[in-house]
Amino acid sequence: MSEHLGEALDEEAAALLSEAESLETPPPSPTEQAEQAAQAAETKQALVMVIGPAFSLLAPAWNVQDQEVDALSDAYAALIDKYWPGGLQGFGVEINALLITLAVFGPRLKMPRKLEKPVEQEGGGDGAPS
């Protein structure tokens, strides 16, 4: 009986291996590779335009260098292209809104949100004691 079980397991393993091999994706053609490279470059450029200004506005004391922004952009571009093979093309409007928001709000982040009330002096306002 154990002999039949072993044969059945071997047959099942062979069937699963055959199915897995049929699911493998062929390597991309040179044209597809060129398209993927262009897409990766576009994604990276979009990330550089977001990450660089974000660090400048939100954490200027960190003094994040261009090489660091470039490395972060490379890493996240690969991640985005892995999970969203179409890249950020479908997110153009959102990225534009984010960039404009950063441009408008960024310089104001360090400013107080409310105007300070003027301090009224007692005794006529000339500063002389009465």
WOCORGI-V485421 format. One record per helix or strand. SS is the DSSP state (h for helix, s for strand). FROM is the first residue (numbers start at 0). LEN is the number of residues. Records with the same first field share a line. If there is no record, write none. Layout:
SS = FROM-LEN + FROM-LEN
//
This chain:
h = 1-22 + 29-29 + 59-3 + 65-18 + 88-20
//
